[in-house]
Amino acid sequence: MNRLTQRNEQGRWSLQGFSWDELHSGAVISPRLAEALYGALCKLKDYEDTGLSPQDVERINDFEKTNTAQLLKKLAELKAKHRWILAEERLPNGRDYILLSFENFSIPLVGRYEEDAEGGAFYVGDDEDSCASQGLYVNAWKPLPEPYRAEDV
């Protein structure tokens, strides 16, 4: 929406497109000014019809404080928590089970990552053979979701 007001170099407010001289007491209201004033009154009426106070408008304009902004922030955190992590970006910590994605197999599988003195390797499930020895090449992984609990419903 276009602004209805403007501020001049002296800090005085006036109707957009009109100088202060055209608006002071005793000035003749031209047809152009009358049309602009009527348009401004219509927009003021529309604003007042919303039932919002100036404080409500400020709160809406402060997006960081809105419920929508808070939900979007939480969604971004959840998305980051549950995203696929490239194996070349970072390797999993510990021996927890994780979900594995493969560059040469289309179905993700549950597995684990283990490190020893010679390096580390991914394993599918409880297999003794590494994914690489089985011809599977892990390109990404992510933590498993929390298991179902009846109280979560």
N, CA and C of each residue as an Amber inpcrd file, in Angstrom:
protein
   459
   0.8460000  -1.1730000   0.0000000   0.0000000   0.0000000   0.0000000
   0.8900000   1.2340000   0.0000000   0.5370000   2.2050000  -0.7980000
   1.2950000   3.4530000  -0.8430000   1.0470000   4.2620000   0.4180000
   2.0760000   4.9630000   0.8530000   1.9350000   5.8220000   2.0330000
   0.9980000   6.9760000   1.7140000   0.2910000   7.4130000   2.7260000
  -0.5730000   8.5890000   2.6090000   0.1540000   9.8450000   3.0650000
   1.2170000   9.6580000   3.8160000   1.9180000  10.7910000   4.4140000
   3.3570000  10.8630000   3.9430000   3.9230000  12.0560000   4.1190000
   5.3380000  12.2680000   3.8220000   5.8840000  13.2570000   4.8360000
   7.1940000  13.2380000   5.0400000   7.8430000  14.1710000   5.9560000
   8.8060000  15.0280000   5.1500000   8.7730000  16.3360000   5.3650000
   9.6830000  17.2140000   4.6310000  11.0030000  17.3750000   5.3760000
  11.9000000  18.2010000   4.8320000  13.2350000  18.3810000   5.4130000
  13.1890000  18.9710000   6.8220000  12.1370000  19.7520000   7.1300000
  12.0010000  20.3430000   8.4630000  11.3410000  19.3840000   9.4550000
  10.9430000  18.1890000   8.9910000  10.3260000  17.2100000   9.8710000
   8.8150000  17.3190000   9.9530000   8.2240000  18.2070000   9.1570000
   6.7650000  18.3540000   9.1640000   6.1210000  17.2640000   8.3250000
   5.0100000  16.7540000   8.8330000   4.2470000  15.7370000   8.1100000
   3.1860000  16.4100000   7.2510000   2.9450000  15.8330000   6.0910000
   1.8820000  16.3410000   5.2250000   1.3260000  15.1890000   4.4080000
   0.2790000  15.4800000   3.6880000  -0.3290000  14.4970000   2.8100000
   0.6070000  14.2620000   1.6270000   0.8090000  13.0170000   1.2650000
   1.7210000  12.6530000   0.1760000   1.3790000  13.4580000  -1.0820000
   2.3830000  14.1140000  -1.6680000   2.1930000  14.8480000  -2.9130000
   1.7740000  16.2960000  -2.7260000   1.6750000  16.7510000  -1.4670000
   1.2500000  18.1210000  -1.1940000   2.2270000  18.7770000  -0.2290000
   2.4870000  20.0630000  -0.4520000   3.3690000  20.7890000   0.4610000
   2.5710000  21.2480000   1.6720000   3.2920000  21.6230000   2.7280000
   2.6400000  22.0990000   3.9400000   1.8380000  23.3670000   3.6460000
   2.3520000  24.2040000   2.7250000   1.6540000  25.4510000   2.3760000
   0.2580000  25.1760000   1.8290000   0.0700000  24.0440000   1.1540000
  -1.2400000  23.7010000   0.5930000  -2.1960000  23.1840000   1.6590000
  -1.6870000  22.8540000   2.8500000  -2.4970000  22.2070000   3.8750000
  -2.7500000  23.0690000   5.1120000  -2.0800000  24.2020000   5.2350000
  -2.2400000  24.9900000   6.4670000  -3.6120000  25.6680000   6.5320000
  -3.9510000  26.1000000   7.7110000  -5.2430000  26.7430000   7.9460000
  -5.4040000  27.9580000   7.0470000  -6.5320000  28.0610000   6.3880000
  -6.8330000  29.1870000   5.5010000  -6.4620000  28.9330000   4.0530000
  -5.7380000  27.8410000   3.7740000  -5.3660000  27.5360000   2.3920000
  -6.6110000  27.0930000   1.6280000  -6.6350000  27.4120000   0.3410000
  -7.7530000  27.0230000  -0.5100000  -7.6140000  25.5370000  -0.8510000
  -8.6900000  24.8010000  -0.6920000  -8.6740000  23.3730000  -1.0180000
  -8.9700000  23.2230000  -2.5070000  -7.9530000  22.8200000  -3.2400000
  -8.1050000  22.6290000  -4.6890000  -8.8390000  21.3190000  -4.9490000
  -9.3700000  21.1340000  -6.1580000 -10.0190000  19.8520000  -6.4750000
  -9.0640000  18.6720000  -6.3070000  -7.8040000  18.8530000  -6.6750000
  -6.8000000  17.7850000  -6.5340000  -6.5970000  17.4380000  -5.0610000
  -6.4820000  18.4550000  -4.1880000  -6.3140000  18.2410000  -2.7570000
  -7.5770000  17.6120000  -2.1520000  -8.7450000  18.0730000  -2.5680000
  -9.9970000  17.5080000  -2.0550000 -10.0810000  16.0220000  -2.3760000
  -9.6860000  15.6550000  -3.5910000  -9.7040000  14.2410000  -3.9880000
  -8.7200000  13.4300000  -3.1410000  -7.5310000  13.9870000  -2.8810000
  -6.5270000  13.2960000  -2.0730000  -6.9960000  13.1580000  -0.6310000
  -7.6090000  14.1940000  -0.0810000  -8.1250000  14.1270000   1.2880000
  -9.2390000  13.0990000   1.4000000 -10.1160000  13.0570000   0.4080000
 -11.1960000  12.0730000   0.4320000 -10.6170000  10.6480000   0.3650000
  -9.6060000  10.4470000  -0.4910000  -8.9470000   9.1410000  -0.5820000
  -8.2930000   8.7520000   0.7420000  -7.6760000   9.7340000   1.4050000
  -7.0430000   9.4700000   2.6950000  -8.1000000   9.1050000   3.7420000
  -9.2170000   9.7950000   3.7300000 -10.3020000   9.4800000   4.6690000
 -10.8570000   8.0840000   4.4100000 -10.9820000   7.7000000   3.1460000
 -11.4690000   6.3440000   2.8210000 -10.5100000   5.2820000   3.3610000
  -9.1960000   5.5080000   3.1910000  -8.2230000   4.5550000   3.7180000
  -8.2430000   4.5270000   5.2370000  -8.4370000   5.6950000   5.8780000
  -8.5490000   5.7520000   7.3250000  -9.7830000   4.9790000   7.7940000
 -10.8820000   5.1260000   7.0850000 -12.1040000   4.3770000   7.4130000
 -11.8420000   2.8790000   7.2930000 -11.1840000   2.4570000   6.2060000
 -10.8750000   1.0300000   6.0260000 -10.0110000   0.5110000   7.1790000
  -9.0320000   1.3050000   7.5890000  -8.1800000   0.9130000   8.7130000
  -9.0130000   0.7870000   9.9870000  -9.8380000   1.7820000  10.2630000
 -10.6520000   1.7490000  11.4810000 -11.6450000   0.5890000  11.4580000
 -12.1310000   0.2170000  10.2710000 -13.0630000  -0.9020000  10.1520000
 -12.4140000  -2.2450000  10.5080000 -11.0920000  -2.3160000  10.4690000
 -10.4200000  -3.5650000  10.8480000 -10.5450000  -3.8280000  12.3390000
 -10.7740000  -2.7820000  13.1270000 -10.8560000  -2.9340000  14.5770000
  -9.4960000  -2.9940000  15.2470000  -8.4220000  -2.8430000  14.4670000
  -7.0740000  -2.8990000  15.0270000  -6.6830000  -1.5540000  15.6210000
  -5.9900000  -1.6110000  16.7420000  -5.4340000  -0.3980000  17.3310000
  -4.0510000  -0.1730000  16.7180000  -3.5020000   1.0250000  16.8950000
  -2.1190000   1.2350000  16.4110000  -1.1360000   0.2290000  17.0170000
  -1.3690000  -0.1560000  18.2840000  -0.4910000  -1.1490000  18.9260000
  -0.6380000  -2.5140000  18.2510000  -1.8720000  -2.8560000  17.8490000
  -2.0930000  -4.1180000  17.1340000  -1.3160000  -4.1240000  15.8190000
  -1.3660000  -3.0120000  15.1200000  -0.6670000  -2.9110000  13.8340000
   0.8400000  -3.0330000  14.0460000   1.3630000  -2.3760000  15.0800000
   2.7980000  -2.4870000  15.3780000   3.1750000  -3.9250000  15.6920000
   2.3190000  -4.6180000  16.4520000   2.5950000  -6.0130000  16.8050000
   2.5730000  -6.8930000  15.5560000   1.6330000  -6.6490000  14.6540000
   1.5720000  -7.4120000  13.4010000   2.8110000  -7.1370000  12.5600000
   3.2250000  -5.8830000  12.5230000   4.3950000  -5.5160000  11.7190000
   5.6990000  -6.0270000  12.3110000   5.7070000  -6.3190000  13.6110000
   6.8980000  -6.8900000  14.2370000   6.8240000  -8.4020000  14.0690000
   7.1520000  -8.8790000  12.8850000   6.9590000 -10.2720000  12.4910000
   7.6490000 -11.2440000  13.4250000   8.7990000 -10.8620000  13.9730000
   9.5580000 -11.7670000  14.8380000   8.7700000 -12.1810000  16.0750000
   7.7920000 -11.3810000  16.4840000   7.0160000 -11.6840000  17.6850000
   5.7170000 -12.4210000  17.3840000   5.3800000 -12.6070000  16.1250000
   4.1050000 -13.2420000  15.7860000   4.1740000 -14.7430000  15.9890000
   3.0150000 -15.3520000  16.1740000   2.9470000 -16.8180000  16.2950000
   3.4580000 -17.4770000  15.0240000   3.1540000 -16.8830000  13.8890000
   3.6100000 -17.4420000  12.6130000   5.1320000 -17.4940000  12.5720000
   5.7730000 -16.4180000  12.9850000   7.2390000 -16.3830000  12.9760000
   7.8110000 -17.4230000  13.9260000   7.1960000 -17.5710000  15.0980000
   7.6720000 -18.5640000  16.0680000   7.5130000 -19.9730000  15.5220000
   6.3690000 -20.2430000  14.8660000   6.1440000 -21.5730000  14.2820000
   7.1060000 -21.8360000  13.1320000   7.3770000 -20.8300000  12.3090000
   8.3320000 -21.0000000  11.2120000   9.7350000 -21.2740000  11.7490000
  10.0960000 -20.6170000  12.8320000  11.4070000 -20.8490000  13.4440000
  11.5000000 -22.2800000  13.9650000  10.4430000 -22.7310000  14.6480000
  10.4230000 -24.1000000  15.1750000  10.4620000 -25.1110000  14.0350000
   9.7270000 -24.8430000  12.9500000   9.7320000 -25.7190000  11.7870000
  11.1310000 -25.8050000  11.1730000  11.8180000 -24.6810000  11.0700000
  13.1770000 -24.6800000  10.5230000  14.1240000 -25.4910000  11.4020000
  13.9440000 -25.3900000  12.7310000  14.7790000 -26.1780000  13.6520000
  14.5150000 -27.6680000  13.4840000  13.2400000 -28.0430000  13.3830000
  12.8970000 -29.4590000  13.1940000  13.4150000 -29.9710000  11.8530000
  13.2800000 -29.1410000  10.8250000  13.7570000 -29.5310000   9.4990000
  15.2720000 -29.7570000   9.5230000  15.9940000 -28.8600000  10.2000000
  17.4510000 -29.0150000  10.3090000  17.8090000 -30.2620000  11.1160000
  17.0280000 -30.5410000  12.1460000  17.3000000 -31.7060000  12.9970000
  17.0860000 -33.0160000  12.2380000  16.1340000 -33.0380000  11.3190000
  15.7760000 -34.2760000  10.6360000  16.2250000 -34.3190000   9.1740000
  17.1530000 -33.4700000   8.7990000  17.6190000 -33.4580000   7.4090000
  18.6520000 -34.5580000   7.1700000  18.8210000 -34.9060000   5.9050000
  19.8850000 -35.8470000   5.5310000  21.2130000 -35.1160000   5.6690000
  22.1750000 -35.7750000   6.2820000  23.5180000 -35.2100000   6.4650000
  24.4480000 -35.9430000   5.5140000  25.1080000 -35.2190000   4.6540000
  26.0320000 -35.8430000   3.7060000  27.1770000 -36.4990000   4.4710000
  27.5370000 -37.7000000   4.0590000  28.6160000 -38.4360000   4.7280000
  29.9360000 -37.6780000   4.6280000  30.1190000 -36.9510000   3.5460000
  31.3650000 -36.1870000   3.4030000  31.3390000 -34.8990000   4.2380000
  30.1380000 -34.4820000   4.6560000  30.0030000 -33.2880000   5.4970000
  30.3440000 -33.6000000   6.9540000  29.7990000 -34.7080000   7.4490000
  29.9950000 -35.0710000   8.8550000  29.6280000 -36.5260000   9.0360000
  30.3630000 -37.2030000   9.9050000  30.0710000 -38.6020000  10.2190000
  29.3220000 -38.6790000  11.5370000  28.5120000 -39.7110000  11.7250000
  27.7500000 -39.8270000  12.9830000  28.6710000 -40.0610000  14.1780000
  28.1920000 -39.6550000  15.3420000  28.9140000 -39.9020000  16.5970000
  28.4020000 -41.1810000  17.2270000  29.2740000 -41.9080000  17.8790000
  28.8590000 -43.0850000  18.6380000  28.4220000 -44.2330000  17.7610000
  27.7940000 -45.2130000  18.4060000  27.3750000 -46.4130000  17.6910000
  25.8560000 -46.5050000  17.6090000  25.1850000 -45.3680000  17.6710000
  23.7280000 -45.3560000  17.5730000  23.2940000 -45.8000000  16.1880000
  22.1220000 -46.3930000  16.1400000  21.5620000 -46.7440000  14.8390000
  21.0660000 -45.4800000  14.1520000  21.2540000 -45.4530000  12.8530000
  20.8920000 -44.2930000  12.0390000  20.2330000 -44.7900000  10.7580000
  19.6510000 -43.8730000  10.0190000  19.0760000 -44.2000000   8.7250000
  20.1260000 -43.8820000   7.6690000  20.4060000 -44.8560000   6.8100000
  21.4440000 -44.7020000   5.7860000  20.8130000 -44.5320000   4.4120000
  21.3770000 -43.6300000   3.6350000  20.9880000 -43.4450000   2.2360000
  22.1930000 -43.8590000   1.3920000  21.9200000 -44.4600000   0.2510000
  22.9940000 -44.9930000  -0.5840000  22.9670000 -44.3530000  -1.9550000
  24.1400000 -44.1390000  -2.5220000  24.1970000 -43.5830000  -3.8750000
  23.8340000 -44.6190000  -4.9330000  23.8920000 -45.9100000  -4.5780000
  23.6320000 -46.9540000  -5.5750000  22.5170000 -47.9210000  -5.1450000
  21.6520000 -47.4700000  -4.2160000  20.5270000 -48.2990000  -3.7850000
  19.4190000 -47.3400000  -3.3750000  18.2010000 -47.5650000  -3.8330000
  17.1530000 -46.5490000  -3.6980000  16.3770000 -46.5710000  -2.3860000
  16.5440000 -47.5890000  -1.5550000  15.7690000 -47.6710000  -0.3190000
  16.6860000 -47.4130000   0.8750000  16.3610000 -46.4160000   1.6990000
  17.1780000 -46.2010000   2.9040000  17.0610000 -47.3980000   3.8470000
  18.1340000 -47.6810000   4.5710000  18.1590000 -48.7940000   5.5180000
  18.6890000 -48.3150000   6.8560000  18.2820000 -49.0040000   7.9110000
  18.7920000 -48.6970000   9.2430000  20.1650000 -49.3460000   9.3760000
  21.0860000 -48.6050000   9.9380000  22.4370000 -49.1270000  10.1180000
  23.1560000 -48.3600000  11.2030000  24.4770000 -48.4540000  11.1830000
  25.2920000 -47.8060000  12.1990000  26.6340000 -47.4270000  11.5870000
  27.3620000 -46.5930000  12.2960000  28.7070000 -46.2210000  11.8870000
  29.6360000 -46.5980000  13.0270000  30.7270000 -47.2770000  12.6780000
  31.7000000 -47.6770000  13.6960000  33.0880000 -47.2500000  13.2600000
  33.8480000 -46.8080000  14.2430000  35.2350000 -46.4280000  13.9940000
  36.1620000 -47.3680000  14.7390000  37.3090000 -47.6530000  14.1090000
  38.3560000 -48.4230000  14.7830000  39.6920000 -47.7900000  14.4230000
  40.7780000 -48.4500000  14.7420000  42.1200000 -47.8940000  14.5060000
  42.3900000 -47.6540000  13.0250000  41.7410000 -48.4180000  12.1650000
  41.9760000 -48.3000000  10.7210000  41.0710000 -47.2660000  10.0520000
  40.1150000 -46.7360000  10.7610000  39.1820000 -45.7690000  10.1910000
  37.7650000 -46.1120000  10.5870000  36.8150000 -45.6990000   9.7770000
  35.4290000 -45.9570000  10.0990000  34.7010000 -46.5860000   8.9350000
  33.5580000 -47.2060000   9.2450000  32.7540000 -47.8400000   8.2010000
  31.2890000 -47.8550000   8.6270000  30.4260000 -47.8510000   7.6150000
  28.9870000 -47.9850000   7.8320000  28.6120000 -49.4560000   7.7140000
  27.6270000 -49.8580000   8.5350000  27.1380000 -51.2280000   8.5140000
  25.6160000 -51.1880000   8.4700000  25.0210000 -52.1020000   7.6980000
  23.5660000 -52.2230000   7.6570000  23.1360000 -53.0970000   8.8180000
  22.1450000 -52.6180000   9.5900000  21.6280000 -53.4040000  10.7120000
  22.7280000 -53.8990000  11.6140000  22.6830000 -55.2010000  11.9290000
  23.6950000 -55.8220000  12.7820000  24.7170000 -56.6240000  11.9800000
  24.7610000 -56.4100000  10.6580000  25.6990000 -57.1430000   9.8040000
  27.1350000 -56.9380000  10.2660000  27.9260000 -57.9860000  10.0760000
  29.3500000 -57.9190000  10.3960000  30.1350000 -57.2860000   9.2500000
  29.6020000 -57.4120000   8.0320000  30.2860000 -56.8650000   6.8590000
  29.8710000 -55.4100000   6.6520000  30.8330000 -54.5800000   6.2900000
  30.5370000 -53.1660000   6.0740000  29.6900000 -52.9900000   4.8090000
  29.0710000 -51.8510000   4.7130000  28.2640000 -51.5320000   3.5260000
  29.1400000 -51.5930000   2.2720000  30.3590000 -51.0410000   2.3460000
  31.2490000 -51.0160000   1.1810000  31.5980000 -52.4240000   0.7230000
  31.8100000 -53.3400000   1.6880000  32.1420000 -54.7160000   1.2980000
  30.9460000 -55.4220000   0.6610000  29.7330000 -54.8900000   0.9000000
  28.5250000 -55.4390000   0.2910000  28.1640000 -54.7050000  -1.0090000
  29.0120000 -53.7610000  -1.4070000  28.7600000 -53.0060000  -2.6380000
  27.7850000 -51.8490000  -2.4560000  27.5260000 -51.4570000  -1.2250000
  26.6340000 -50.3300000  -0.9370000  27.4770000 -49.1300000  -0.5180000
  27.2170000 -47.9790000  -1.1190000  28.0080000 -46.7870000  -0.8500000
  27.1260000 -45.7120000  -0.2240000  27.3720000 -45.4230000   1.0560000
  26.5800000 -44.4600000   1.8180000  26.9260000 -43.0480000   1.3560000
  25.8890000 -42.2910000   0.9780000  26.1130000 -40.8970000   0.6010000
  25.5610000 -39.9250000   1.6480000  24.6110000 -40.3870000   2.4930000
  24.0440000 -39.5230000   3.5240000  23.4380000 -40.3770000   4.6330000
  23.1830000 -39.7410000   5.7510000  22.5950000 -40.4200000   6.9030000
  21.7890000 -39.4120000   7.7070000  20.9340000 -39.9210000   8.5920000
  20.2480000 -39.0500000   9.5360000  19.8470000 -39.8590000  10.7570000
  19.6950000 -39.1650000  11.8910000  19.2900000 -39.8740000  13.1110000
  17.9010000 -40.4860000  12.9330000  17.6800000 -41.5800000  13.6260000
  16.3530000 -42.1980000  13.6110000  15.3950000 -41.3500000  14.4570000
  14.1180000 -41.3520000  14.1100000  13.1560000 -40.6300000  14.9550000
  12.9990000 -41.3480000  16.2900000  12.4320000 -40.6410000  17.2460000
  12.1560000 -41.2490000  18.5460000  11.1170000 -42.3460000  18.3540000
  11.2100000 -43.4460000  19.1250000  10.2050000 -44.5050000  18.9950000
   8.8400000 -44.0310000  19.4870000   7.8040000 -44.6770000  19.0020000
   6.4270000 -44.3600000  19.3940000   6.2280000 -44.6060000  20.8830000
   5.5080000 -43.7160000  21.5130000   5.1010000 -43.8800000  22.9060000
   3.6250000 -43.4980000  22.9780000   2.8490000 -44.2840000  23.7110000
   1.4020000 -44.0600000  23.7870000   1.0650000 -42.6500000  24.2670000
   1.8800000 -42.0960000  25.1570000   1.5800000 -40.7530000  25.6710000
   1.8290000 -39.6600000  24.6340000   2.4830000 -39.9840000  23.5170000
   2.7160000 -39.0110000  22.4500000   1.4760000 -38.7280000  21.6370000
   0.4620000 -39.5860000  21.7330000  -0.7390000 -39.4390000  20.9220000
  -1.6610000 -38.4000000  21.4910000
